[in-house]
Amino acid sequence: MNTQTVSTPPLNKQSRWFIVDNFESNSQGVHYALEALPVLYQAALKEIKGKFLYDELSFILDVFNGAAINPQTAGQTLIARCEHKIELDRLDKKWRVNKKQFLNALRSLSYFQRAALEIWANGYWHGRTKENKAPEDTKSLETLHAHLKLLF
């Protein structure tokens, strides 16, 4: 096992209590959470794969362009963000998305699956390849296709 010293940000009260209630030490709890998240994230992406159309996934990426995600609201804001972008920006028209069908598909997901979608979209804009452009930009089509392929 490759061990490295990692400093962690201060934890909120809920996270501290979760660790105290479920792990022998803070270190063990933080280590578990950091190691488990990628495994759970990949499992959630597998569960979601094929549930959304290409244009719906592009819509989600567009919604998260310039947006920040927050661990305290993980999985709780995706639907509201999408509804907001439909009502105010008419993104459903831009991406040719059936509003009712799309929102129902989002509502059918668990909190963790929605959180995984938020992380997935955040990864497109802020992940390893920061040269990403807007989803409709043809110059980034290869990057967009590679990212969408994870779920389509």
C-alpha positions as CSV (number, residue, x, y, z in Angstrom):
1,M,0.0,0.0,0.0
2,N,1.4,3.4,-1.0
3,T,0.9,5.8,1.9
4,Q,1.2,9.5,1.6
5,T,0.6,12.2,4.2
6,V,-2.4,14.3,3.1
7,S,-3.7,17.3,4.9
8,T,-7.5,17.5,4.9
9,P,-9.7,20.5,5.2
10,P,-11.7,21.1,8.4
11,L,-14.7,18.8,8.5
12,N,-18.2,20.1,9.3
13,K,-20.0,18.8,12.3
14,Q,-22.1,16.2,10.4
15,S,-18.9,14.7,8.8
16,R,-17.1,14.6,12.1
17,W,-20.0,12.8,13.8
18,F,-20.2,10.3,10.9
19,I,-16.5,9.5,11.3
20,V,-16.7,9.2,15.1
21,D,-19.8,6.9,14.8
22,N,-18.4,4.6,12.1
23,F,-14.6,4.5,12.3
24,E,-11.9,3.8,14.8
25,S,-10.1,7.1,14.1
26,N,-10.5,10.3,12.1
27,S,-7.6,9.1,9.9
28,Q,-9.3,5.8,9.2
29,G,-12.6,7.5,8.4
30,V,-11.1,10.2,6.1
31,H,-9.0,7.5,4.4
32,Y,-12.0,5.3,3.8
33,A,-14.0,8.2,2.4
34,L,-11.3,9.3,0.0
35,E,-10.6,5.8,-1.2
36,A,-14.3,4.8,-1.5
37,L,-15.6,7.8,-3.4
38,P,-14.0,6.9,-6.7
39,V,-15.3,3.3,-6.4
40,L,-18.8,4.5,-5.6
41,Y,-18.7,7.2,-8.3
42,Q,-17.7,4.6,-11.0
43,A,-20.5,2.3,-9.8
44,A,-23.0,5.1,-10.0
45,L,-21.9,6.0,-13.5
46,K,-22.4,2.4,-14.6
47,E,-25.9,2.5,-13.1
48,I,-26.7,5.7,-14.9
49,K,-25.2,4.7,-18.3
50,G,-27.7,4.6,-21.1
51,K,-30.5,6.4,-19.1
52,F,-29.9,9.7,-20.8
53,L,-29.8,10.8,-24.4
54,Y,-26.7,12.5,-25.9
55,D,-28.5,15.9,-26.0
56,E,-29.6,15.5,-22.3
57,L,-26.1,14.8,-21.2
58,S,-24.9,17.9,-23.2
59,F,-27.6,19.9,-21.5
60,I,-26.3,18.8,-18.1
61,L,-22.7,19.8,-19.1
62,D,-24.1,23.2,-20.2
63,V,-25.9,23.6,-16.9
64,F,-22.6,23.1,-15.0
65,N,-20.6,25.5,-17.2
66,G,-19.2,28.0,-14.6
67,A,-21.1,26.3,-11.7
68,A,-19.5,25.1,-8.5
69,I,-20.4,21.9,-6.7
70,N,-20.6,21.7,-2.9
71,P,-20.3,18.5,-0.8
72,Q,-22.9,19.7,1.6
73,T,-25.6,19.8,-1.2
74,A,-24.3,16.8,-3.2
75,G,-27.1,15.3,-5.3
76,Q,-29.6,17.9,-4.0
77,T,-29.3,20.7,-6.5
78,L,-29.1,19.0,-9.9
79,I,-32.8,19.0,-10.6
80,A,-33.3,22.6,-9.4
81,R,-30.4,23.8,-11.5
82,C,-31.8,22.1,-14.6
83,E,-35.3,23.4,-14.0
84,H,-33.8,26.9,-13.5
85,K,-31.9,26.7,-16.9
86,I,-35.1,25.5,-18.6
87,E,-37.3,28.2,-17.2
88,L,-34.8,31.1,-17.5
89,D,-32.4,30.2,-20.3
90,R,-34.6,27.8,-22.4
91,L,-31.8,25.3,-22.5
92,D,-34.3,22.5,-23.3
93,K,-34.9,24.2,-26.7
94,K,-31.2,24.7,-27.3
95,W,-30.5,21.0,-26.7
96,R,-33.8,19.6,-28.1
97,V,-34.6,18.0,-24.7
98,N,-38.1,16.9,-23.8
99,K,-38.5,18.8,-20.5
100,K,-40.9,16.4,-18.8
101,Q,-39.2,13.2,-19.8
102,F,-35.7,14.6,-18.9
103,L,-36.8,15.9,-15.4
104,N,-38.6,12.7,-14.7
105,A,-35.4,10.8,-15.5
106,L,-33.4,13.0,-13.2
107,R,-36.0,12.5,-10.4
108,S,-35.8,8.7,-10.8
109,L,-32.1,8.8,-9.8
110,S,-30.9,8.3,-6.2
111,Y,-29.1,11.2,-4.4
112,F,-25.8,9.5,-5.0
113,Q,-26.5,9.0,-8.7
114,R,-27.4,12.7,-9.0
115,A,-24.2,13.6,-7.0
116,A,-22.2,11.4,-9.5
117,L,-23.7,13.3,-12.4
118,E,-22.7,16.6,-10.7
119,I,-19.1,15.3,-10.3
120,W,-19.1,14.0,-13.9
121,A,-20.2,17.4,-15.2
122,N,-17.7,19.2,-12.9
123,G,-15.0,16.9,-14.2
124,Y,-15.7,18.0,-17.8
125,W,-15.2,21.7,-16.9
126,H,-12.6,21.5,-14.1
127,G,-11.0,18.1,-14.4
128,R,-7.7,17.0,-15.9
129,T,-8.4,18.5,-19.3
130,K,-9.0,22.1,-18.7
131,E,-8.9,23.1,-22.4
132,N,-12.6,22.1,-22.7
133,K,-14.9,24.5,-24.5
134,A,-18.6,24.9,-24.4
135,P,-20.4,21.7,-25.5
136,E,-21.6,23.2,-28.8
137,D,-18.0,24.3,-29.7
138,T,-16.9,21.9,-32.5
139,K,-13.2,22.4,-31.6
140,S,-13.8,20.5,-28.4
141,L,-16.0,17.8,-30.0
142,E,-13.5,15.0,-29.4
143,T,-13.2,15.9,-25.7
144,L,-17.0,16.2,-25.5
145,H,-17.5,12.8,-27.1
146,A,-15.0,11.2,-24.8
147,H,-16.7,12.6,-21.7
148,L,-20.2,11.8,-22.9
149,K,-19.1,8.2,-23.8
150,L,-18.8,7.6,-20.1
151,L,-22.6,7.7,-19.8
152,F,-24.0,7.3,-23.3
